[in-house]
Amino acid sequence: MAPGRALHSRWLGRVFNIERRATPSEVPLYLCPAFRSLSTEHATLRRSYRAKTSPVRVRRLHTETVASVNVEPLALNNQPTKTLPLQCHGCGALSQTTVPDEAGYYDVSRKAVKRYLGLMQETDEEKPQETDQIVQQALQSVDVEALERQGINLKALLPEREPVVKAAPAVEKPPLCDRCHTLIHHASGNSIYHPSIESLRDTIDESPYKHNHVYHVLDAADFPMSLLSKLHGLLDVTLRTQNRRSKSVKYQHGRRIEMSFIISRSDLLAPQKAQVDSLMPYLKETLREALGRVGGRVRLGNVHCVSAKRGWWTKDLKEEIWKRGGTTASPIRVPFGSGRGELIDLPGLARSDLEYHITPSQRSSLIMKARVLPEQQVLKPGQSLLLGGFLRLTPRNTAAAGDDELVFLAYAFTPLDAHTTATDKAVAVQTQAPDAPHVENIALPGTGAKIRHAGAFQLRYDVTKARTGPLTRKEAVGLKVDQLPYRVLGLDILVEGCGWVEVVVQVRTRQLFPSGGDGGWGDGNMQTLDLRPEPVNVEKRRSREEEERGVEARWPVIDVYSPEGAFIGYRSPMNAWMLNKPKRDTRARPRKSMKGAKKREKRERRAREAADV
């Protein structure tokens, strides 16, 4: 074997972690159950390979016609001083140098990787500037000593440079893998393989600790669509019920597993921290509805909001969370030290496939990167709202017998461009018809044939009190909602992974409720003004009476169309427009008119003088 080839194999072995022994600080096997069987096979093969290795002599009976390439001595002398990290600290994927499209791949020719491995020697000496070189060449052709005796110092023309004080070398952090590097700096990357719930359960079950806590991270952009309502049952997590006799701590099979709900990116909901704090009761009730039958009897004191970007509620953890590279591809183990425990960052579960219906160049526009300040879209009869050209919201606001036409208001809290147009034109744009208007559609060609009806959503939530203003305010007029001749109904249409659209409509009470229903318009007489406070549980009693009478209101309906009829949900309205709408500039009191001021002042002065006389 040629000496150059032996050195190359030794160099590659050190870089690719060949014959690397496991250390106690590496990831334990219980984090990756699938590698347990592979580790024994790999150890057996490695031992057998070492036993059979022996020097081999080869006798060549031919001559080479092509001259052998001389290996550069610099490349042979540059030996790596470190090895690649076992895992990428950004995504947690195992380091590898074979598959470039997978997570954890390190390109050895990358500058950051070369610097970390010690294959790139950096010189701290400053290069001389071009002007300094020109002055040095000019001084060489002149007798400097003779001029100095005459009192001319040409060396003073050179700039004086202060001596560079070398700082202590900083601790070099391991580089990110190519996928995390591309995600951070170029906002692009390949998808990863998301684990199943069973694999996450196996990882948690193999934890050696007695006390375990699961943090279910939810996205505030489409809350609560990212909630797994049955996750606590699949992971054997016990949620404490509202019964006052329920135990605060429960052990199953000698272990304790608790769960908390973390709503991330909470800065997308409101501009100020105090406003997001005021939304906590709403977020808890929405989460309770999303949990289903279990949500009605459990305590939700374990719901928290975080915002790493604004530093809300994460003062101590902001820097650590923000510096994480990309999405988690494998479990990341962060020990607390002294054997007290550890934090395991598990990979996220697969969500929607909406991005596969979007052109690759526009997929980054699906992510809400900052809080959106939408414009108010007015949907009159015969109009629809387009989002990105591939999502359509069409209200049923045509006039029925004896009814008036309804006007819907929509506020798109999504990064997608909102466009209001006629319904027939909106259908042509969404289905990618040849004669469609020139409205941008970011969907892939052929997506128009996959458009389906995602659902007809009723605006059943009453937001009259929040949108009426001083009429229902206690410190102002203080009217009750039942005394108003109209109702304001709202609903939030959720787009999975993108955001939500707040839809509001005002309906006359006599149109909303049939004759004999609620609202005071059935008998034709308006209710008298009553400023007494409403009784306790009046809403529950009213809904119970309506159920007994069998009264069904004629709720306004809005239809939503999306690719394959998926990626759409709904929730009770958050009234985000009331928190995010632009403030009106309060006009100051106008300047007092000075017309006739001098004449008035003269008359007053003469009147005072006449009175004194």
C-alpha positions, 0 to 999 in steps of 0.5 A: 500500500502506498504511504500516501493512501495510508495517511489518507485512510488514517485522516479519514478515519479520524474525521469520520469518527471511525473506531471511536469509543463511547464516552459517558457523556454521549447519548444513552441508548434509551433515547434511541431504542432502534439503535439498541440492536444495531449497537451489538451487531456493530461491535461484533463486526468491529471486533471481527474486522480487527482480528482479521487485519494483517499486512498484505504484500502485493507483487505487481508484474506490470508497469503503470503507463500513467504517472502517479499523482504526487500528493501535496505534502501540506495536505498530508501534514494537516491532521484533524485535531478534533472529531465531529460531534456525535450529534448536531446541537441544533436538531439532535440528528446523529452526525454523518458524512454520507447522505447530504440530503439527510439531517446531521450531514457535515460537509468536510469542505465547509469552512466552519467544519474545517476550522473546528476540525483544525484543518484550517490554520488562521494567521493573526498577522495583519496584511500590509496595506497597499499604501504602506507598500508604496511608501516602503518601495519609495524609501528604498530608492532614497538615502534615508540616513542622509536626509535624517542628518538634514532633519528630514524624517521620511519614516514619519510618513508611515502610519503608526500602528498599535501593537495588537494584543492577542485575546484569550482564545474563546471556547469554540462551539461545534458547528451546526449540520448543513441542514441547520446551517441552511435553515438559519441563513438561507431559510430553506431545507429538506423535510425530516422524518417525523416520529410516531407517537409510539416511538415517543412513548417508548423514549419516555418509558425508557427514561430511568428517572422517577419524576417526569414532566412532559411539555406539550408545545402549541403554536399560537398562530393556529391555536389550538390546531396543534393540540393532540387531544389524546396525547395524555392518554397515549403517554399515560399522563394523569391530568388533575381533575377539578375535584377538590379531593383529587390527589395532586400527585399520582404515581403509576408503576412507580413513576410520576408523569405530569404534563404542561401546555406551552403556547409558543410565539405568543407575541403573534397574538397582541402587541403588548405583554399585558394584552396577552395576559388578559387573553389567558382566560380565553386561551384556557377555555379554548383549550378546554373545548379542544380537549373534548369531554376530558377538558370539562373536568380537568384543571388547566393551571398548567397553561403558559405562554412564552415568546422567545423573540420578545422575551416575554415570560422567558427572561432566563431561557430566551438566549438558550431557546433562540440559539437553537438551530433548526427543527428537532430531528432526534432527541436532544439530551440536556443534563442538569448536572450532578445527576439531578435529571435532564431535559429531553427535546423530542422531535415534533410530530408530523402536521399538515401537508399544506406546503406540498400544494405551494410552489417551492419559492413561496413556501416560506410565505406560509410561516407567520414570522411577525405579528400581522396588522391586517386590513379590514375586508368588507364582504358584500353580497356576491363577494369572496375573500381569497388568501394567497389565491388558493384559499377562498371564504364565501359568506352566504349573505344573500337576502332570504324571504323577509331578510336583509342582505348581510355584510361580513367583515373579515380580518386575515391574520395570516402572512398570505395576501388577502384579496376581495373580489367577486365570487365568480372571479374568485372561483376562477382564480382558485381553480386556476382557470385559463380566463382567470383574472391576474391575481397571484396564486401561489399554489402549484399548477394542478392544485385547482382541480383538487379544491374541495369544500372544507366546511360550512361554519356558523357564526354562533359566538356573540361578540356584541358586548366587545364590539358595541362600544360605550352602549354596553360599557358599565361606565357609559350607557350600560345597556344590556345586550338583550336590549339592543335591536341587533347582534354582532356574531363572530368566528375565527377560521383557522388555517393550519400552520399559517394563522387565522381569519376573524369574521364578524357580521351584524344581524338584526335580532328579529332576523336572527331569532324567529317569532317568539324567540329571544331578543324582544322583537317577537311581540313587536314592542321594544324592552324598557330600559332596565339598568339593574344588573343581570342575574347570575348564570343568565346565559346558561339559563337562557340557553336551557330555556331555548333548548326546552322551547326548541328554538334554533336561531338562523345563524349566518354561515360562511363557506371555506374552500381549500386544497383537498378540503383540509387544513381548515378549523375554527374556534371561538373569536379572540377579538384580535382586531380590537387588540391590534387595530391601529389607534386613531389620533385623538385631535387636540382642542382647536385653537381659540379664535382671536377674532375681535380679541383686541376690540373686546379687550378695549371695551373691557378696559374702558368699562373698568376705567368708567367704573373707577371714575 
